[in-house]
Amino acid sequence: AQSVTQLDSHVSVSEGTPVLLRCNYSSSYSPSLFWYVQHPNKGLQLLLKYTSAATLVKGINGFEAEFKKSETSFHLTKPSAHMSDAAEYFCVVSAYNTDKLIFGTGTRLQVFP
Amino acid sequence: DTEVTQTPKHLVMGMTNKKSLKCEQHMGHRAMYWYKQKAKKPPELMFVYSYEKLSINESVPSRFSPECPNSSLLNLHLHALQPEDSALYLCASSQERIAGTGAGNTIYFGEGSWLTVV
């Protein structure tokens, strides 16, 4: 069975400081992994995806994530937070041979001035 | 252009009303999805359409009735809903169904329709 765990429900950073949102996954197969962002009262926007190509994946808005098979992790990072990054972030794994996306419980990122 | 358009953005309906949510994409995607999202929770899959045929119904109550008139449109017909059905309803699409692709067929989401049942 596949699963994904977001290790922090809330993360608070100051504007201009680095962002780290942690995600661990469990999968019997080579997974496809995604990060989606949801701003308040909005839909989900794809930030980036990993599909067994390069382990370091670059996404939109300066975000990137590194797939580490040995640690079963897919953490999301950004060098310098911006106020507009304040949102809910979901780590997602594509379940093998089903149409279900397995969502983490989400991490709410707050950015203080 | 990765755009999924949903209407209306907000809908308030009584428990005896009949209403519909609409979703449209022009990316040539052949798989379309309905998700339900309650506050502070991740989205939950409701239905999957592939090539305009219903392929998955996640045991959704019959008061929710999906329809796929053509490859670009997806509707969700609502009837006799309950207050607990109030939620954000998200439409999504992907080039093909994600099942078995192994290559991370990406799902693109719309902005959602906020439904309040009174």
Chai-1 contact restraints between the chains, C-beta under 6 A:
chainA,res_idxA,chainB,res_idxB,connection_type,confidence,min_distance_angstrom,max_distance_angstrom,comment,restraint_id
A,S32,B,G104,contact,1.0,0.0,6.0,A-B,restraint_1
A,K42,B,E111,contact,1.0,0.0,6.0,A-B,restraint_2
A,G43,B,L90,contact,1.0,0.0,6.0,A-B,restraint_3
A,G43,B,F109,contact,1.0,0.0,6.0,A-B,restraint_4
A,G43,B,G110,contact,1.0,0.0,6.0,A-B,restraint_5
A,G43,B,E111,contact,1.0,0.0,6.0,A-B,restraint_6
A,G43,B,G112,contact,1.0,0.0,6.0,A-B,restraint_7
A,L44,B,F109,contact,1.0,0.0,6.0,A-B,restraint_8
A,K49,B,G104,contact,1.0,0.0,6.0,A-B,restraint_9
A,K49,B,T106,contact,1.0,0.0,6.0,A-B,restraint_10
A,T51,B,A103,contact,1.0,0.0,6.0,A-B,restraint_11
A,T51,B,G104,contact,1.0,0.0,6.0,A-B,restraint_12
A,F90,B,P42,contact,1.0,0.0,6.0,A-B,restraint_13
A,S94,B,I98,contact,1.0,0.0,6.0,A-B,restraint_14
A,S94,B,G104,contact,1.0,0.0,6.0,A-B,restraint_15
A,N97,B,A99,contact,1.0,0.0,6.0,A-B,restraint_16
A,N97,B,G100,contact,1.0,0.0,6.0,A-B,restraint_17
A,T98,B,A99,contact,1.0,0.0,6.0,A-B,restraint_18
A,D99,B,V48,contact,1.0,0.0,6.0,A-B,restraint_19
A,D99,B,I56,contact,1.0,0.0,6.0,A-B,restraint_20
A,D99,B,R97,contact,1.0,0.0,6.0,A-B,restraint_21
A,D99,B,I98,contact,1.0,0.0,6.0,A-B,restraint_22
A,D99,B,A99,contact,1.0,0.0,6.0,A-B,restraint_23
A,K100,B,L45,contact,1.0,0.0,6.0,A-B,restraint_24
A,F103,B,P42,contact,1.0,0.0,6.0,A-B,restraint_25
A,G106,B,P42,contact,1.0,0.0,6.0,A-B,restraint_26
